[in-house]
Amino acid sequence: MSPSADAPTQAARTLAGAAFRPCCEDARTAHYPEMPLRCTRQILPLLAVLAILSAPALAAASGVNIVRLSMEPAANGIATTRIAIEGNAPSGCVPKLERVALDGADVSVELSAPATGCRPARPAAFHILADPAATIGLRALPAGVYRVRVYARAGSNLHLAAFTLVDTSAPTLAPEPESGFWWTQADADNTASAGTGMSIEVQENQLAASVLGFSGTGVPTWYFGSATLTGHVASIPLVQLANGEEWFSAVGVQPDVQSGPRLEIEFLSPTRAHAYLVRKDEDGNVQARSLALSRSAFATGPVGTSWVGRWVLVPEDGSGTRLYDFGAPSSKDTESFRLVDAANDAALDCRLVAGTTQADVCTLSAGSGIVADFDQVGYDRLVGHGVNGGPVQLLRVPR
């Protein structure tokens, strides 16, 4: 993820006019600072630097600003998990580290700064290091995507001051998101808002997104931006165009560019993602709205219809390519479906993501033997491994 120089400057509301919630109210995560400490996933080295955040006000009362939030890179081949928090503050009001917590995939850091005694005429830079892994006796963060939150305390006032996503897993394990229309979906922690979503275009490791929604008054609005996709995640500063010309105008008018919220997105599969729209409110506090997103397919009919068609199996070495033509799906339960190519005595069995019509993993078999297993399932491309362990792809081709 790369630096974002455009901090949100307006209280733009999107997604059916729903107000953003403070991230600490996200029902999907534990509440800080009461969150228990637990971390169970396998330890792997830290591979990348965290996102550099826009510069939100850390504590309005003291004038402290965060200008950079990052993870220190590995030194001498040894992974580090320390979070570097850099900024500036008036002399006499430089913040200090108060608490650090690691709860599963949630990293929470609390800073405190005096509410009085500030000397604004004499700014001072600060650099604070926080080590979330050390709080539970680890040398490095386990591999995965983490939600990093920095809270600020000025006197008795505690508020969210910074938020970002970071991926510490190997980039080769990340799914490749499919280009197309993605819409908000309901899950255990989010509701779906009709008419809201985004359009994604992926070209190599570059990701462009147009976020579609509504303003606080119900007027349709859209933001757009682009960023480098790093592993599972991307941090996209969004902008909005205003005061342009209408379609049939004969006068060429250059529209104004207005900064909007920031999109923090984690891709769970080629067709599913969790995202956060991040902005500052009028008081300078950071707000993050959690979203569940999935790519939409135009196919209608029984579950599995989206994968009906002609596919070619392509091993990484290019040898042994095979063509399959899968017909109408069948299903024995609500958790899976099967597509059959009778001419080749082949079948594609897929498991559904709970509560959705999207496939999570699929197995291709021919006769009585397994040909390949796929753990990255898209509508046009499945990625996995053959029985010999070599990488394979199943690609949709025209009939």
Secondary structure, DSSP 4 states (H G I P E B T S, - for coil): ---------S----STTPPPPPGGG-TTSPPTTTPPPB--SPB----SPPPPPP--EEETTTTEEEEEEEEPPPBTTB---PEEEEEEEEET---EEEEEEEETTEEEEEEEE-SS--EEEEEEEEEEEE-TGGGGT-SSPBSSEEEEEEEEEETTEEEEEEEEEEE-S-GGGS--PPPEEEEE---SS----TT-EEEEEEETTEEEEEEEEE-TTS-EEEEEEEEE-BTTEEEEEEEEEES---TT-SS--PPEEEEEEEEEEEEEETTEEEEEEEEE-TTS-EEEEEEEEEE-----SSTTGGG-EEEEEEETTS-S-EEEEE-S-B-SSTTEEEEEEGGGTEEEEEEEPTTSS-EEEEEEEETTEEEEEEEEE-SSEEEEEETTS-EEEEEEE--
